[in-house]
Amino acid sequence: MMPLEDGFMVERLDWQKSPLYSLLKDGHHVAYFDCLKAALGAYRCINRSSIQPRQKVLDAVRRAESYAKEWDR
């Protein structure tokens, strides 16, 4: 598993296609930082567990994107 670098670069997950990246580009920094903190927290938890780590990362990113969309409303 790759570490989180330049956003959510985990197993070739394309960060720039993420809705969360779009919110950041549009200037929604509060949502970005809240979601980044949540996802980094999830990543730290994933590192302590070997059970389906890739799926857990993808789920964490989807949850972060969902939170960002809600925050943006």
matplotlib code that plots the C-alpha trace (Angstrom):
import matplotlib.pyplot as plt

x = [0.0, 1.3, 1.3, -1.0, 0.9, -0.4, -4.0, -5.3, -2.7, -3.4, -3.0, -3.2, -6.5, -6.8, -7.0, -7.6, -10.8, -12.2, -15.1, -13.2, -10.4, -12.9, -14.2, -10.7, -10.0, -13.2, -12.0, -14.0, -11.0, -13.0, -14.6, -11.3, -9.4, -12.2, -12.4, -8.6, -8.4, -11.1, -9.4, -6.0, -7.5, -9.0, -5.7, -3.9, -6.6, -6.1, -2.3, -3.0, -5.3, -4.5, -8.2, -8.9, -6.9, -7.5, -11.2, -11.1, -9.1, -11.6, -14.5, -12.8, -12.3, -15.9, -17.1, -14.9, -16.2, -19.8, -19.0, -17.5, -20.6, -22.9, -20.6, -20.8, -24.6]
y = [0.0, 3.4, 6.2, 9.2, 11.7, 14.7, 14.0, 10.5, 8.7, 5.2, 2.3, 4.7, 6.3, 9.3, 12.2, 14.8, 13.1, 13.2, 15.5, 16.4, 17.8, 19.8, 21.4, 22.3, 23.9, 25.9, 27.3, 25.2, 25.0, 24.3, 21.2, 20.1, 20.3, 18.7, 15.8, 15.5, 15.2, 12.5, 10.6, 10.8, 9.5, 6.6, 5.9, 5.7, 3.2, 1.2, 1.0, -0.8, -3.4, -5.8, -6.5, -5.4, -2.2, -1.0, -1.2, 0.7, 3.5, 3.7, 3.7, 6.5, 8.6, 8.1, 9.2, 12.2, 13.2, 12.8, 15.0, 17.6, 17.6, 18.0, 20.8, 22.6, 22.9]
z = [0.0, -0.9, 1.7, 1.4, -0.8, -2.7, -1.6, -1.6, -3.7, -2.5, -5.0, -8.0, -6.8, -9.1, -6.7, -9.4, -10.6, -7.0, -6.2, -3.1, -5.3, -7.3, -4.1, -3.2, -6.6, -6.2, -2.9, -0.4, 2.0, 5.2, 3.7, 2.3, 5.6, 7.6, 5.1, 4.9, 8.7, 8.6, 5.9, 7.5, 10.7, 8.8, 7.1, 10.5, 11.6, 8.4, 9.0, 12.3, 10.6, 7.8, 6.9, 3.4, 3.6, 0.1, 0.4, 3.7, 2.1, -0.8, 1.7, 3.7, 0.6, -0.5, 3.0, 2.9, -0.5, 0.8, 3.8, 1.5, -0.7, 2.4, 3.8, 0.4, 0.5]

ax = plt.figure().add_subplot(projection="3d")
ax.plot(x, y, z, "-o")
ax.set_aspect("equal")
plt.show()
